[in-house]
Structure formats: C-alpha cells, structure tokens
Amino acid sequence: MELIEVIIEQPEPWQSQMTFDIKTHEPFALLTGSSRELQMRIEQERRELLGDSRKIRYHLRKSLGYAVEEKWVSRASSGDVMFHTRNSDFLQVGSANAWIPRRCVVASFAYETSPSSIAPAAVYQTLIEIVSYQAIELGKSEFKIWYDEAGVRVSDWTSPRATLEDADFYRVPASIFDMPQKSPVIRNVLVLNLIVVFGIVGWWVYRTNRKNI
C-alpha cells in the first residue's frame, strides 16, 4: 500500500474550562466597546466546546519515507473539516530516507476568534514554499537547554503533567557552583551569606578568646 492513513484524536485545544462570570470578569470589564464584546463572545464559544475533540487524519506516502502528503483536522462532534493541508514537490534530504515538501498549502475553514464556527468554504489559505535549504551537522550543544539564570522557571506544554489550561512548571536544574556565574542577584546573596557566616564565626572566636584571658 503506497498511501497509509493514520487517524488520531485529541482534546479540543480551543475549549475552555473556566467558570468565572463572563459579564463581571474584571479583565473583560476593563475593555470597552467591540473589544469587550469580542472577548466575551470568544470565551462563551470556547465553553461551548468543553468536552469536544478533534480528529486529525494523515496520508503518509511510503515511498517518501512516510512523509505527510495530506492532512485533515476536523471537529469530532460534527466531522466538519477545520484545516486541510496538502504537501507536494517533495525533496529528499541527504542520503537518508527523509523527504520534505517544497510546497505546502493550508486551507483554513475556522479561526480562533470564532472558536465554534466552521465555514463551508476556506476562509483563507496559507502558502509555504521552500526556496532553498542547507544541510548542517547538529552537535550535542544544539539539544541542550540554555538558560540565562540558574534555576529559571520553564513552562512545558509537552509534559504529560500539563493540562489544556496549565503547563507543567519546573526549574531548570543547575549546580550551585554555577549559580554565582549565572545570576548577579544569587551571587550577591551568596556573598552576603558568607559575610554573615564569617562574622558569626569571628564573633564566637573573639568571645572564646576573651573568656580564656
């Protein structure tokens, strides 16, 4: 079989689990005119999608290293197509059996500002074309998490502990010996702690020597 179909289902990402009063919600109340009405309507429609899901159907071409040739995203409850992607003019990357499309056309029948609506015809189309590419070797450093300060807080939406509304938050681990180099604030705190420790030790030694005199 040249074309292989893969279907997956996922929770509707536009749904809302919020329960606050839309009419009295402070962030909405601070808005005026059409902006306020728009945000209130979006939140109401997102709540109407609670419990819904999306079906994503892929057509993979076996001879092209199972590259995605076509993709449909539809709302599971109605079966209406929200997004349709067609890839073409595939290019083999290097000697591996990896192929990328030079041309990608995405037809969008839905838009985030109107979460519950799906148009019968495409509202707009997005065209992506590859003009040129360059293959480069990736070293281990390309897969390292870089951070400006030790202990920086990460919002990870790919974590199994993440939900539709909240990411999984955690701190990037760092050696305590790296901390003075990464953050001037932490460096100053460590220096201050050392001064306090030496001060206490010095005071204790002074008192001990004074008693022995």
C-alpha positions as a Markdown table, in Angstrom:
| # | Residue | x | y | z |
|---|---|---|---|---|
| 1 | Met | 0.0 | 0.0 | 0.0 |
| 2 | Glu | 1.6 | 3.3 | -1.2 |
| 3 | Leu | -0.5 | 5.6 | 1.0 |
| 4 | Ile | -1.0 | 4.9 | 4.7 |
| 5 | Glu | -3.8 | 6.6 | 6.6 |
| 6 | Val | -3.2 | 7.5 | 10.3 |
| 7 | Ile | -6.0 | 8.9 | 12.4 |
| 8 | Ile | -5.5 | 10.4 | 15.9 |
| 9 | Glu | -7.9 | 12.2 | 18.2 |
| 10 | Gln | -7.0 | 14.9 | 20.7 |
| 11 | Pro | -8.9 | 17.2 | 23.1 |
| 12 | Glu | -10.2 | 20.3 | 21.5 |
| 13 | Pro | -7.5 | 22.9 | 22.2 |
| 14 | Trp | -9.9 | 25.9 | 21.9 |
| 15 | Gln | -12.2 | 24.6 | 24.7 |
| 16 | Ser | -12.4 | 26.5 | 28.0 |
| 17 | Gln | -12.8 | 25.0 | 31.4 |
| 18 | Met | -13.2 | 28.4 | 33.1 |
| 19 | Thr | -16.2 | 29.1 | 35.3 |
| 20 | Phe | -15.9 | 32.8 | 36.1 |
| 21 | Asp | -18.8 | 35.1 | 35.4 |
| 22 | Ile | -18.2 | 36.4 | 31.8 |
| 23 | Lys | -20.2 | 39.6 | 32.3 |
| 24 | Thr | -18.4 | 40.7 | 35.5 |
| 25 | His | -14.9 | 39.3 | 34.8 |
| 26 | Glu | -12.5 | 42.1 | 35.6 |
| 27 | Pro | -10.2 | 41.8 | 32.6 |
| 28 | Phe | -13.2 | 41.9 | 30.3 |
| 29 | Ala | -14.8 | 44.8 | 32.2 |
| 30 | Leu | -11.7 | 46.9 | 31.7 |
| 31 | Leu | -12.2 | 46.6 | 27.9 |
| 32 | Thr | -14.5 | 48.9 | 26.0 |
| 33 | Gly | -16.8 | 48.7 | 23.1 |
| 34 | Ser | -16.3 | 46.0 | 20.5 |
| 35 | Ser | -13.2 | 44.6 | 22.1 |
| 36 | Arg | -15.1 | 43.7 | 25.3 |
| 37 | Glu | -17.9 | 42.1 | 23.3 |
| 38 | Leu | -15.4 | 40.1 | 21.2 |
| 39 | Gln | -13.6 | 38.7 | 24.2 |
| 40 | Met | -16.8 | 37.8 | 26.0 |
| 41 | Arg | -18.1 | 36.0 | 22.9 |
| 42 | Ile | -14.9 | 34.1 | 22.4 |
| 43 | Glu | -14.9 | 32.9 | 26.0 |
| 44 | Gln | -18.6 | 31.9 | 25.7 |
| 45 | Glu | -17.9 | 29.9 | 22.5 |
| 46 | Arg | -14.9 | 28.2 | 24.0 |
| 47 | Arg | -17.0 | 27.0 | 26.9 |
| 48 | Glu | -19.5 | 25.5 | 24.4 |
| 49 | Leu | -16.7 | 23.3 | 23.1 |
| 50 | Leu | -15.9 | 21.8 | 26.5 |
| 51 | Gly | -15.6 | 18.0 | 26.2 |
| 52 | Asp | -15.2 | 18.1 | 22.4 |
| 53 | Ser | -12.2 | 16.8 | 20.5 |
| 54 | Arg | -10.5 | 17.0 | 17.1 |
| 55 | Lys | -9.7 | 14.2 | 14.7 |
| 56 | Ile | -6.5 | 14.5 | 12.7 |
| 57 | Arg | -6.2 | 12.3 | 9.6 |
| 58 | Tyr | -2.8 | 11.9 | 7.9 |
| 59 | His | -2.0 | 10.4 | 4.5 |
| 60 | Leu | 1.6 | 9.2 | 4.6 |
| 61 | Arg | 3.4 | 8.2 | 1.4 |
| 62 | Lys | 5.5 | 5.1 | 1.9 |
| 63 | Ser | 7.9 | 5.7 | -0.9 |
| 64 | Leu | 8.8 | 9.1 | 0.5 |
| 65 | Gly | 9.8 | 7.8 | 3.9 |
| 66 | Tyr | 6.2 | 8.1 | 5.2 |
| 67 | Ala | 6.2 | 11.9 | 4.6 |
| 68 | Val | 2.9 | 13.6 | 5.2 |
| 69 | Glu | 1.3 | 14.2 | 1.9 |
| 70 | Glu | -2.1 | 15.4 | 3.1 |
| 71 | Lys | -3.6 | 16.2 | 6.5 |
| 72 | Trp | -7.2 | 17.0 | 7.6 |
| 73 | Val | -8.1 | 18.4 | 11.0 |
| 74 | Ser | -11.8 | 18.1 | 11.8 |
| 75 | Arg | -14.1 | 18.6 | 14.8 |
| 76 | Ala | -15.0 | 15.2 | 16.1 |
| 77 | Ser | -18.6 | 16.0 | 17.1 |
| 78 | Ser | -19.6 | 17.2 | 13.7 |
| 79 | Gly | -17.0 | 15.8 | 11.3 |
| 80 | Asp | -16.6 | 19.3 | 9.7 |
| 81 | Val | -13.1 | 20.0 | 8.4 |
| 82 | Met | -11.3 | 22.9 | 10.1 |
| 83 | Phe | -7.9 | 22.8 | 8.4 |
| 84 | His | -6.7 | 20.9 | 5.3 |
| 85 | Thr | -3.0 | 20.7 | 4.4 |
| 86 | Arg | -1.6 | 19.5 | 1.1 |
| 87 | Asn | 2.1 | 19.0 | 0.7 |
| 88 | Ser | 3.8 | 18.5 | -2.7 |
| 89 | Asp | 7.0 | 18.7 | -4.7 |
| 90 | Phe | 9.0 | 16.6 | -2.2 |
| 91 | Leu | 12.7 | 16.9 | -1.8 |
| 92 | Gln | 15.0 | 14.2 | -0.4 |
| 93 | Val | 17.2 | 15.5 | 2.4 |
| 94 | Gly | 20.7 | 14.0 | 2.2 |
| 95 | Ser | 21.2 | 10.3 | 1.9 |
| 96 | Ala | 18.6 | 9.3 | 4.5 |
| 97 | Asn | 15.1 | 8.3 | 3.5 |
| 98 | Ala | 13.8 | 11.7 | 4.7 |
| 99 | Trp | 11.7 | 13.9 | 2.5 |
| 100 | Ile | 10.4 | 17.5 | 2.9 |
| 101 | Pro | 7.8 | 19.3 | 0.8 |
| 102 | Arg | 8.9 | 22.3 | -1.2 |
| 103 | Arg | 5.3 | 23.5 | -1.3 |
| 104 | Cys | 2.7 | 23.4 | 1.4 |
| 105 | Val | -0.9 | 24.8 | 1.1 |
| 106 | Val | -3.1 | 25.1 | 4.2 |
| 107 | Ala | -6.8 | 25.8 | 3.8 |
| 108 | Ser | -8.4 | 27.2 | 6.9 |
| 109 | Phe | -12.1 | 26.9 | 7.5 |
| 110 | Ala | -12.0 | 28.1 | 11.1 |
| 111 | Tyr | -10.4 | 30.8 | 13.1 |
| 112 | Glu | -9.5 | 31.2 | 16.7 |
| 113 | Thr | -11.6 | 34.4 | 17.3 |
| 114 | Ser | -14.7 | 32.4 | 16.3 |
| 115 | Pro | -14.0 | 29.1 | 18.0 |
| 116 | Ser | -17.3 | 27.3 | 17.5 |
| 117 | Ser | -17.8 | 28.3 | 13.8 |
| 118 | Ile | -16.6 | 26.4 | 10.8 |
| 119 | Ala | -17.1 | 27.9 | 7.3 |
| 120 | Pro | -18.4 | 25.8 | 4.4 |
| 121 | Ala | -15.5 | 27.2 | 2.2 |
| 122 | Ala | -12.0 | 28.1 | 3.2 |
| 123 | Val | -11.8 | 31.5 | 5.0 |
| 124 | Tyr | -8.1 | 31.9 | 3.9 |
| 125 | Gln | -5.2 | 29.9 | 2.6 |
| 126 | Thr | -1.6 | 29.8 | 3.7 |
| 127 | Leu | 1.2 | 29.1 | 1.2 |
| 128 | Ile | 4.6 | 27.9 | 2.4 |
| 129 | Glu | 7.4 | 27.3 | -0.1 |
| 130 | Ile | 11.0 | 26.3 | 0.3 |
| 131 | Val | 13.2 | 28.3 | -1.9 |
| 132 | Ser | 16.5 | 26.7 | -0.8 |
| 133 | Tyr | 17.9 | 24.7 | 2.1 |
| 134 | Gln | 21.2 | 23.8 | 3.6 |
| 135 | Ala | 22.1 | 20.6 | 5.4 |
| 136 | Ile | 24.2 | 21.1 | 8.5 |
| 137 | Glu | 25.5 | 18.8 | 11.2 |
| 138 | Leu | 24.0 | 19.3 | 14.6 |
| 139 | Gly | 26.2 | 18.9 | 17.6 |
| 140 | Lys | 25.2 | 17.9 | 21.1 |
| 141 | Ser | 25.0 | 21.6 | 22.2 |
| 142 | Glu | 22.0 | 22.1 | 19.8 |
| 143 | Phe | 20.0 | 19.8 | 22.0 |
| 144 | Lys | 21.0 | 21.4 | 25.3 |
| 145 | Ile | 18.6 | 23.6 | 27.3 |
| 146 | Trp | 20.3 | 27.0 | 27.5 |
| 147 | Tyr | 19.2 | 29.5 | 30.2 |
| 148 | Asp | 20.3 | 32.9 | 31.4 |
| 149 | Glu | 20.0 | 32.3 | 35.1 |
| 150 | Ala | 20.3 | 29.2 | 37.1 |
| 151 | Gly | 17.0 | 27.8 | 38.3 |
| 152 | Val | 15.0 | 29.6 | 35.6 |
| 153 | Arg | 11.3 | 28.6 | 35.5 |
| 154 | Val | 10.2 | 26.6 | 32.5 |
| 155 | Ser | 6.6 | 26.3 | 31.1 |
| 156 | Asp | 6.4 | 22.9 | 29.5 |
| 157 | Trp | 3.3 | 22.2 | 27.5 |
| 158 | Thr | 4.7 | 18.9 | 26.2 |
| 159 | Ser | 4.9 | 17.4 | 29.6 |
| 160 | Pro | 2.4 | 14.5 | 30.5 |
| 161 | Arg | 1.6 | 16.5 | 33.6 |
| 162 | Ala | 0.4 | 19.5 | 31.5 |
| 163 | Thr | -3.3 | 20.1 | 31.0 |
| 164 | Leu | -5.4 | 22.0 | 28.5 |
| 165 | Glu | -5.2 | 25.1 | 30.7 |
| 166 | Asp | -1.9 | 24.9 | 32.5 |
| 167 | Ala | 1.6 | 23.9 | 31.5 |
| 168 | Asp | 3.9 | 21.9 | 33.7 |
| 169 | Phe | 6.2 | 24.3 | 35.5 |
| 170 | Tyr | 9.6 | 23.4 | 36.8 |
| 171 | Arg | 13.0 | 24.8 | 37.5 |
| 172 | Val | 16.0 | 24.1 | 35.2 |
| 173 | Pro | 18.5 | 22.2 | 37.4 |
| 174 | Ala | 21.8 | 23.8 | 37.9 |
| 175 | Ser | 24.9 | 23.2 | 40.0 |
| 176 | Ile | 25.2 | 25.5 | 43.0 |
| 177 | Phe | 28.7 | 26.3 | 41.7 |
| 178 | Asp | 27.3 | 27.7 | 38.5 |
| 179 | Met | 24.9 | 30.0 | 40.3 |
| 180 | Pro | 27.3 | 32.9 | 41.0 |
| 181 | Gln | 28.2 | 33.0 | 37.4 |
| 182 | Lys | 24.7 | 32.8 | 36.1 |
| 183 | Ser | 22.9 | 35.4 | 38.3 |
| 184 | Pro | 24.4 | 38.6 | 39.9 |
| 185 | Val | 21.5 | 38.5 | 42.4 |
| 186 | Ile | 22.2 | 35.0 | 43.5 |
| 187 | Arg | 25.9 | 35.8 | 43.6 |
| 188 | Asn | 25.3 | 38.8 | 45.9 |
| 189 | Val | 23.1 | 36.7 | 48.1 |
| 190 | Leu | 25.8 | 34.0 | 48.4 |
| 191 | Val | 28.5 | 36.6 | 49.2 |
| 192 | Leu | 26.2 | 38.2 | 51.8 |
| 193 | Asn | 25.7 | 34.8 | 53.4 |
| 194 | Leu | 29.4 | 34.1 | 53.5 |
| 195 | Ile | 30.0 | 37.5 | 55.2 |
| 196 | Val | 27.3 | 36.7 | 57.8 |
| 197 | Val | 28.8 | 33.2 | 58.5 |
| 198 | Phe | 32.4 | 34.6 | 58.8 |
| 199 | Gly | 31.1 | 37.4 | 61.1 |
| 200 | Ile | 29.4 | 34.9 | 63.4 |
| 201 | Val | 32.4 | 32.6 | 63.5 |
| 202 | Gly | 34.7 | 35.6 | 64.2 |
| 203 | Trp | 32.4 | 36.8 | 67.0 |
| 204 | Trp | 32.4 | 33.3 | 68.6 |
| 205 | Val | 36.2 | 33.1 | 68.4 |
| 206 | Tyr | 36.6 | 36.6 | 69.9 |
| 207 | Arg | 34.3 | 35.7 | 72.8 |
| 208 | Thr | 36.1 | 32.4 | 73.4 |
| 209 | Asn | 39.5 | 34.0 | 73.4 |
| 210 | Arg | 38.2 | 36.8 | 75.7 |
| 211 | Lys | 36.9 | 34.2 | 78.3 |
| 212 | Asn | 40.3 | 32.4 | 78.3 |
| 213 | Ile | 42.2 | 35.6 | 79.1 |
